[in-house]
Amino acid sequence: MTDGRVYGMGLDPLVEPDWPALTPAEVEAVLGADASIEWRSPRPLSATARIRLPDGREVILKRLPRTLRDAAALGEEHRFMDHLRGHGIPVPAVLRTLDLGEFAYEVQELGIGSDDYAGVFSWSPYRSLDEAAAAGRALARLHLAAADYDAPRRPPRPLLAGFSIFSSADPLAAVAHRAVERPALGAFLARRDWRGDMARVQLPAYERLYPLLADLEPLWTHNDWHGTNLLWRDRDVTAVIDFGLCDRSTAVHDLATAIERCAVDWISIRSGGPANVRADQARALLGGYESVRALSAAERRALPALLPLVHCEYELSEIDYFLAVVPGGNEQNAEIAYTDYFLGHTAWWYHNYGLLTIR
């Protein structure tokens, strides 16, 4: 229980939410009379609850500000989900999407399995090496199913985790262009020497990565793979949820994201503590993945080079979210996103594992 608070991105494990909780009146407006709220999610970027319908069925109701996702933007996610489901990936079906006032409402099936990671911070290690391996196998199956999904890259929006900036020939120009497209991000970057920061932190990693990208095939990917976005039974994955960050990137970008999410204790690092690196979990996840889909030689070369940069594009979009979407703006979280995550994650990976190779 979180007493209405949600997981924070800083040192405080629980904080007051940016968005008010779903109300019974909203639930009734979307799902009809006598639908009742059974559980509220502590995840911070939307208001989400499990709802019991009058006939006893349970569904998930998610409310998002339309400045973040309207019904059309959610459709980009739903079409990918539909494709995966049609290819045998256990993804809960979307039952209804509704724009109502300033919010969009998304109703989904509950999904098969148990939300075993519901009470932990999103970027936590798996509970066992068996579950890390199961997550790797499930990710590989998703990538195989996604291979013939041919949709364009999503347009720039808050809270997306694609890989267009550091796959471009000039990432500084790409960030400058993104700052024009997203004015709140542009105003934030204008107040700091972001070009100097990137030249110091990201460009050395980029120069190593860029020559390796030409041989990677584009692929629509999940882009937020961790234990809390999976449902479980008997230490195996039974469903994949939360496609809010999905976009066209590459399989190895998705795999690097999955490693980043489980193998390093970023909150501990931010507070001056140890990284608590779980190399065993990274190996288990990678081993599970390759038992289903072997990495190509090009992907093996690119994976370690991607790790320092895999989170950067998301953090720029998160700055945009905190300043353009959250009511009144949240400068503190935007600063955390820039200093500790956009710059900090790259610096940590590069300085600690800059010469890593995948064998």
PEURVEN-V794699 format. One record per helix or strand. SS is the DSSP state (H for helix, E for strand). FROM is the first residue (numbers start at 1). LEN is the number of residues. If there is no record, write none. Layout:
ss=(SS/SS)
from=(FROM/FROM)
len=(LEN/LEN)
This chain:
ss=(E/E/H/E/E/E/H/E/E/E/E/H/H/H/H/E/H/E/E/E/H/H/H/H/H/H)
from=(6/14/24/36/47/58/71/91/94/103/114/129/171/183/194/218/227/230/236/247/251/266/279/297/312/331)
len=(2/2/8/5/6/8/16/1/7/7/1/18/11/8/17/4/3/4/5/4/13/5/12/11/13/23)
